[in-house]
Amino acid sequence: MRKPLLCLEGLTKAYPGVLANDDVSFEIGEGQVHALLGENGAGKSTLVKMIYGLVKPDKGQMTLRGQSYAPGQPSEARLKGVAMVFQHFSLFDALDVAENVALGMENPPAMRDLARRIREVSEEYGLPLDPSRLVGDLSAGERQRVEIVRCLLQDPKLLIMDEPTSVLTPQEVEVLFKTLRQLSAEGTAILYISHKLDEIRALCDEATILRGGRKVATCDPREKTARELAELMVGQVLTPPEREERPMGDVVLQVENLSLASNNPFGTSLKDISFSLRAGEVLGIAGVAGNGQDELLLMLSGELLAPSAQVQLKGQSIGHLGPNARRTLGLVAAPEERLGHAAAPDMSLTENALLSGAERKGLTRFGFIDWRATGEFARDIIARFDVRTPGPHVLARALSGGNLQKFVIGREIELNPDVIIVNQPTWGVDAAAAAFIRQALLDLANKGAAVLVISQDLDELLEVADSFAALNEGRLTPVRSAKGLSVDEIGLMMGGAHDMHPAHEGAA
């Protein structure tokens, strides 16, 4: 039995129309790797915000190492030995590693001493970092190292990690797990939040499962299958997406020999991109974060313009057209960054529905907005995609990440497009929501739409894709049939093997 480190007793937190946490109690032991599981909207984020001092509970109490613990802000939590690595990194691209680390410390030492400590700690825990490198030049995995090392420099007793592997390669995940096991062996407790249940089973000693804001189970995840854990989270039996055999239609989207500079000084330019996408086809594009995925979506959606002859939709040149014109023609897109790019944080769900649905749903007339029709459109999205929210009047920023993701993807699917491009469609959503989103994309393809899925989740791509390619340093491999594609071949493609022979009629 591990000695208790953090004890939660009857934590309750309510917001208008939502009971986020309802009488939640559990313990985290010293040195324990403890999973916190639950579907989107189950109350995980609110709970860890209370632990980290971002939110004050309405009822209940916490004790840390036997002493009353009620942090009023994150700085108080850090002083007590509680640190957190957030899902969204809080780093400045234009500053170097040491400068970013200093910004997250209460009393940073002199920069020379700090740089030395960063080198020592990062090497000690197998996360080597050069303190002088610009963060904008780092990979996603290296950026996460900066966040972790910043926490480790403050000698935490409890480290909270929110979806830590969502942007990592399998090799980087192994490095991270080795570090976390080392921390656990040294007595640091880890509260680990993830929707990747096989990782939970491999890493965690115990799991607390929330559903609807209440604790419904505590178990040893190593004694459960991933499906059993998922079904505990959602309270129902899960069925995998069903794929139908369907004929492929004509080419609807064609990109030929496209090179395009990134609009981000730390981005990746596209180099000689060529592919075609047919009606009814699902094309999966893989790649480690930062290899041109964002630029590819921006180019296809119309946020980055390209020479018109190199991008064609149903035979019409569209490279010179912006996003609204492309939507009118039948091409829609959902970017990876849901809060700030796919959705305006301080607008309601109704207003966010209007932003992309105005033309295809006929939500404006003679320059005036039809708010009744717009509200109905938002309510349809909420109902069909099970978006957990009090109603369409709620601001986008008030939704949990997974629920906002369901709304954003659902909004684009409900526009009945000819072509849909999605980047990381199930990032940060629970197993049931991920299965629903994937099935919705497959259903769209079954109706004859062309679907392009950009994702770092290889299991997701192999589950839904008919054809497959990979991005590496802005270059796209030849498109291949996804059927029978081995993990070794995928690894070669992601590593930049561009000379592999395509097994796909429409490949360039």
N, C-alpha and C positions, 0 to 999 in steps of 0.2 A: 504494500500500500504506500502510495506517495503522500508526503506531507502536504496538506492543502496550502496553496499559495493565494488564490483568489476565490472568494466565496460570494456568490450572488444569491440573495434571498428575496423572493417576491417582487422582482423588478417589474414595474408597470409604467407604461408611457402611452398617453393618448394624444392624438391630434384631432382637429375638427373632422368628424366623420370617420375616423380611423383609430382603432385600438392597436397600436403598433406592437406593443409588448404587454402581455397579460400574465402577471404573477409568475415570472420566469425565475427558476432557481436551479443552480448547478455549481459544481466546484471544478477548479483547474488545479492540478497538483504541481509541485515543484518539478521542473524538468520534463513535464508531460507535453506531448504533442496532441492537442485537443482540437478536434474538428467541430466547426459550427456549421450545420447543414440546414437547408430549407429552400423551398421554392421562392421565386421572386415575390416580394411583398410579405414574406414570412416573419420579418422583424429582425433579421440578422444585422443590417446596417444600423438600425436604431440601437440595438443592444451594444454593439461595439462602440458606438458614439458615446453611450453612457459610461462605458468602461474607460474611454479615452478622454472624457471631460468635455466633449463637444455638446452633449445634451444632458439635462438634469432629469432624473426619474421623477415621476409623480408620486410613486410609492415604492417601498422596498429599500433595501440597504445592501452595501458591499463591504467586505472586509478584505484587507490585503495583508498577508503575514500576521493575521490575528488582530490587526488594528483597523479601526473604522476608516473607510476609504470613500471619499465623496469629492472627486476633483471638480473644481469649478471651471477649469479650462485645460487644454492639452499641456501647457507648461507645468501645471501642478501634477498631472499624470506622469510626465517624464521625470520630474524630480522624485517621484515615488517609485520609479523603476519600470514604468509601463511605456512601451514604444509601439509605434504602428507604421507599417508600410502599406500605403494606400494603393488601390487598384489603378488610379490615375496618378502618374508621377507628378510631383510638384517641383519641377526643375526648370532652370532657365538655360536655354540653348546657348546663349551668347556668353555665359560664364563658364569658367573651368570647374573641374570636379571639386577642388578644395574650396572655391568660393561658394559653390552650391551647398557643400556640407556645412560650412560656417553659418550660412543663412538659417539652417535648421537647428542650430545649437543655441542654448541660452547664454552661455559665456564661452565663446570660442577662443582658443589660444591663439598666439601669434601664428601667422600663416605658415612660416617655416616649420614651426613645431607641429602644426596641424597636418601639413603635407607629410611629414615623417610618420605621424600616427596613422594616417590613412594608408600609407604603404605597409606599415607593420600589421595593422589589423586586417587589411584586405588579404595579405599574404597568409596570415595565421589561419584565416577561415576559408581559404581556397577561392577567394574572390578578387584576384589581382586587379588593381586600379592604378593608373597613372594620374596623380592629383593635378597635373598641369594640363591635361587634355580638355579641350572644349566639350561640353556635354552634347552640343549639337552634332558632333562627329561620332558619338557613341552609338552602338547598336542598342536595341531595346533591352537585351539582356544585361549589357554593361550599365545602362541607366538604372536598372533595378539594383545592381550592385551598389551604386552610389547611395540609393535610398537605404539599403540594408546596412551598409558600412556607417552611414550617418547615425543610424539607430545603435549599432554596436559600440560606437565610440562613447555612448552614454551609459554603457554597462547595464542593459535592461534585465529585469527579472522576469518580465512577461513581454513577449514580442507578438503583436497582432499582425497577421498577414492576410490581406484581402485579395483573392484571385491572383496569387503571385506568379502563376505559370501561364497566364493567358497570352503573353507575348513572347514566350520562350520556345526555343527549339528543344527537341527531346534531349540533346546533349546538355543544354543549359539547365534543363530540369534536373538531370542527374547531379550536376554540380551544386545546384541549390539544395537538393535533398541531403547531399553529403554535409553541407554547411549546417543545415537545420538539425541533423542528427548529432553533429558535434556540439552545437549549442545545447541541445537537450541533455547530452551526456555531462555537460558542465553545470547543469542545474537550471538553465533558462527554460521557462515554460513558453510554449508557442500555441497561440489560438489561431487556427488555420481555417480560412473560409475559401471554399472552392466548389465549383460545380463538376469538377473532373473526379468522378467517384473512384476510378481505379487508382488515382493518385492518393486519395484519402485512405484507401485500403492498404496501400503500400507504405504510407508514412505515419499514420496517426494511431495513437494508443487507445483513444476513446473518442466518441462522437456524441454530441448533443444535437438533437433534431428538433427544429421549430416548424410549426405549421399554424398559419393564421395567428401569429403572435404568441402562441403558447408552446411550451415544451411538450412534445408528444413521446419522446423516447430518448434514452441514453444507452449506448451499446458499444461493443468492441467492433469497429468496422472491419477488422481482419476476419471476423467470423460471419460476415455478411457478403453476399454478392453485390455487385454494383447495381443490379436491377432491384434487389431487395432494399437497398438504401434509398434508391430513387422512389420506390413505391411507398416507403415510410414517409418521405418528404411530401409527396403529393396526395397520399391517402387513396390511391387508386391503382389499378393494374395498368401498366404501360404497354403499348404496342408500338413496334418500330414502324417507320414510314413504309408505305406500300408503293412499290415501283411498278408501273404498267409498261408493258412493251408497246412502243408507239413508233410509228414511222416518222422520219425526219422530213421536214418540208424544204422549201427553197431557202437559200442564204438570205437573211434579213439584215445582218450587220457584217460589214467587211472593213477590215483595217489592213492597209498595205504599206509596208516599208516606212513606218512612221517613226521619226526621231523628234523628240520634243524636250526642251529644257524645263526643268522643274521651276516652279515659281517660289520655291522655298530654298533659301541659301544653304540649308542643311538637308535638302531633299535629294532624290535620285532621279536623274533625267532618264527619259525613255529612249532606247536605242534600237532602231530598226525593227519595230514591232509589227508583226503580221499575223492575222488569224481571221477566220470566218466563223459565223455563228448562224445556225439554221433554225427555222421554226420548229418548236418542239424539242430542241436540244438543251441540255444542261451542260455547260462548259465550266469545269472547275479549274481555277488558277491558284496554285500554292506558292508559298515563298515565306522566308523568314522576314519578320517585320523590317521595314526600311529598305526594301529592294525595289521600290517603285510602285507598290500597290496603290498608294494614295494618288500618285500622279496618273496611273492608268484610269482610275475611276473619275478623276477630275477631267481627263481628256474625253472620256466617253460620255460623261454627263453634260459637257459643254462649259464647265467652269474654266478649263484651259482650252483655248481655241487652237486648232490645227489646220494646216493646208487642206482646203475642202476636198480635193480629189482623193485624199488618203483615208477618209472616213466616210462610209456610205451606209445609209439606212434604207433598206428596200430599194436600192439602186439610186437613191438620191444623195448627193454630196451634202454632208451636214457639218463638216469640220469648222465652218465659219459661223454656225448657229449657237446661240446661248442655251442655257438649260430650259427656259420656258418654251422656246421654239421646238426643242427636241421632244419635250413632254407632249406638246400638241401633236407631233408626228408619231408619237407612240413609244418613245424611249424614256424610261424613268430610272432613277438611281437612288440608292440608300447608302450614304457614306459610313465609314467606321465610327467616326466621332459623333455620337448621337446627340450630346448636349452641347450646342453651339454651332454645329454644322448641319446635322440632320434635323434638329429642332431648335427653335429659339427659346432659351430657358425661361424668360419672363413673359412669354405669351401663353395663353391657355391652349388646351388641346384643340379646341374649336378653331382658334386662330392658326395653329400649326397645321391643322387639316387643310385650311384655306391656302396656305403657302404653296403647296404642291398640287392641290386638287382643283384650283380655280378654273383652269382651262378645260381639263378633261371631264370634270364633273359639272361644268356650267354653273359655277357658284357666283358668278358676277353677271350683271345685265345692265348695259348702257352705263358702265362705270360704277354701278352700285353693287354692294355685296349683298347677296341673299343669305342673311344670317340663319334663317330657318333651315334652309337646305344645307348650309355649312354645318350647323349643329347636328342635323340628322346624319350627315356623312361621318362626323366625329363619333357619334354614338354607335353607328354601324361598325366602325373600326374597333371601338372598345368592346362591343358585344362579341363580335366574331373572333377576336384575338385574345379574349379573356384578359383585358388590361385591368389590373386591380387599381381602381381609382373611384372616388366618390362621384365623379361625373366629368363631362367635357369642359366644364368651367375651370377645372384645376390647372395650375401652371405646370408646364413641362418639367421644371426643375423640382417639383414636389414629388414626382414619381420615382420609384426605385429604378436603378439602371436597367434591370431586366424588363420591367413593365414599360419603360420608355422605349426600349428596343422593340418590344412587341408592337407598340403603337406605330413606330416609324416604319417597320417592315410592312405591317398591315396596311398602313396608309398607301404605300406604293403598290402593293398587290391589289388593293381595292380599286385602283385606277384602270385595271384590265389592260395592261400595256402589251405592245407587241414584243418589246425587249425590256428586260429588267436587269440591272447590274447592282449587285449587293456586295458590300465589303464587310466581312466578319458578321454574317447575319445572326449568329447565335452567341456572340461574345457576351459573357456575363449573364446568361439566362439559364434557368434551371432545366432539368432533364425533360420535363413534360413540355415546357415552352419551346425548347430546342426541337423536340420531335414535331411539335405542331407547326413551327415555322418551316422546317424542312419539308413537311408534308404539303404545306401551302405552296411552296415553290415548285414541288413536283406536280401538284394539281394544276398550277398555272402552265407548266410545260405540257401537261396532258391536254390542255385546251388549245395548244398550238403556239404559246408564247416561247420566245427564246430567252434562256436564263443564263446569266454569267455570274458565278459565285466565286468571289475572291476570299480565301480563308487560309488561316494558319493551322486549322484543325484538319489533319489529314483524314481522320476517321469520318468527319463530316463530308469531305469532298468525295471520298470513295463510296459513301452511302447514297449520295444524290447525283453524282456526275456521270454523264455518258462519255464525256471526253475530258482530257486532262492536259494541263501545261503548267510550267513553273516559271516564276520570275526570279532572276538573279542579277543584281547590279543593273537593273533597268532593261535587261534583255529577256525575251520570252523564248522558251524552248519550243520546238515544233509541237503541235497539238497531237496527242495520241488518244487512242481508245482507252477509257478507264477500265474496261473489262480485262481482268487478268493481269493488271499492272501490279508489280511486286513492290514491296517497301524499299528494296535495294534500288530498283529503278527510280522510284520517287526521290530517294535520297540523292542519286546522281543528278537528276534533273534540278533539284533544289540547289545543289552545289554548283550548277552552272554547266552541266553537260549538254551543250547545244547541238551536238552532232548525232544525237540519237534519231533513228528513222521514225517519222511519224506513221502512225497506223490509223489514219483518220482522213476521210475523203476531202474534208474542207480545209485541211491544214495547208498552210502556205508553203 
